[in-house]
Amino acid sequence: MVVGGIDTTIPLFQKLLNEPDILSGDYDIHWLENWAKRQKGEG
């Protein structure tokens, strides 16, 4: 038997809270998309 919880976005928010741009407020509407591409090695 496997008992699991619900999926959350908490790990994403924990990563984002370590990003200097987020902490300084230096981000725009495209920041998250570009960040995600960099995480995948696409940019």
ABEGO torsion letter per residue (X at the ends): XBBBBBBBAAAAAAAAAABAAAAAGBBBAAAAAAAAAAAAGAX
